[in-house]
Amino acid sequence: MPPNSAAPIVRVSALTKQVATGDSELTILHGVSLDVRDGEAVAIVGASGSGKSTLLGLLAGLDTPTAGRVQIDGHEMFALDEDGRAELRGRMVGFVFQSFQLLPALDALENVMLPLELAGRQDAADSARAMLARVGLGERLHHYPKHLSGGEQQRVALARAFVVRPKLLLADEPTGSLDPASGAGVIDLMFELNQDFGTTLILVTHDETLAQRCARIVRLAAGRIVTRDS
């Protein structure tokens, strides 16, 4: 891919995360720096404990770093307070988690409507119905998560992530809770939606086959970037 002169949609600069463990400090991330271009698909891979999910949480502003900066589309994530970070996430970021993170008391339609309602959208129901149809669940609108298979729950999660038309999708082991057949279908759908909507994708995975579907692979080991494969 040729260099892009425009500013990256994600810029991570010297990001460090430490946590207290008894009388000492454990460093989970060591000065990580990374740029991601608009529309790019990047996989972050590494062994368990390498810092992948911590990095993703910091990119989302769900946690705060010990040092360093995260910029999302030019916005300084940690110059914002907690409410400001939540507002930025609501406007720009979609999430797909290994554990689906659906609200059990809401049916599929209500789960997908939720981010639109939080944004004050008047078309929440119609947009959610259309997105659920797009992921193949148009006949399952009023099923609760407990009545959906794992693959169906992850499709609801994809619909919820994409219904807000995010600029950035953060996916943390999206097939980790699924059997191979269901996982393959979800991943095909995720990449299809990502291409259709022109979304930037940052995907955390330990699955090398899945990582190879991304344009670039960033490898973490013990909290440091060790290789950047293009």
Secondary structure, DSSP 8 states (H G I E B T S, - for coil): -----S--SEEEEEEEEEEEETTEEEEEEEEEEEEE-TT-EEEEE--TTSSHHHHHHHHTTSS--SEEEEEETTEEGGGS-HHHHHHHHHHHEEEEETT----TTS-HHHHHHHHHHHTT-TTHHHHHHHHHHHTT-TT-TT--GGGS-HHHHHHHHHHHHHTT--SEEEEESTTTTS-HHHHHHHHHHHHHHHHHHT-EEEEE-S-HHHHTTSSEEEEEETTEEEEEE-
